Amino acid sequence: MSPARKKQKLLRCPTCSKTVAAGDPEYPFCSERCRSIDLGKWASGVYRISSPILDPEVLEGLGEISKRSQDDDD
């Protein structure tokens, strides 16, 4: 493989699974349409980032942060 022919990074559009090159203007989507569809799914709540926090140490840390911010507000 010559230096001029670098391997191009390819990805599948998360909306329609069409192959998209890293240099494409709509990357990581294949088109503005797919980008808008994805945004609409986030806005309508189809996608969400949530999971219960089950680690007691993390819960304690969150409680301390919350308490400190309440004390700062007073």
N, C-alpha and C positions, 0 to 999 in steps of 0.2 A: 504494500500500500504506500503510495507516494505521500509526502508531507502535504501536498496540495489537496489531497482527498481525505480529509479528516472524517471520522465516523460521526454522523449527525445523530443527535439525541432525538429519539422518537417517543411519543407518548400517545395514548388513546384519549380522545375527547371524553371527559367524564359524563357528558350528556348523551352522545350518540355512538361513542366508541370508534369513530373515524380516526385514522392515524393522522397525527399532527406533528410537524417538525418544530424543534425548539426555536427556530428563527421566524416562524410564522407570526404575523401581526396579532392574531387573536389567541396565541398560545397561553394557556394550555387547552383552550377550546378551539374548535375548528372554524367557528363563525360567530358573529355577533348574536345571531339567533340562539345558538347553544349557550352562549354566555348569559343572555337574558333569561332563558329557561332556568338555568342554574340559580341565578339571582332570585327569580320568582319563587323557587322552592325554598330558599333560605327565608325569604320574606314571609311566606305563608306558613312557615313552621314545619314543613315536610322534613327538612334537615334540622338537626339540633345537636348541640354538643352538651350532653349531660350524662352524668352517671353519679350514683350516690357515692358519697365519701364514706368508706367503711373503715379506714385506718384511724384508730383512736388518737394517735399522735397528731395527725393532720387536723382532726376535729378540734383538739385542744389548742393547737396553734391558731386556728381560725377564730376560736372563742377569745383568745388573748388579743388578737388584732382588732376584733370587733369591739372589745371592751376598751382598748386604748383609743380607738377613734371616737367612741362615745364620750370618754373622759376629755378628749381634746375639744369636743364640741361644747362642753359645759363651761 
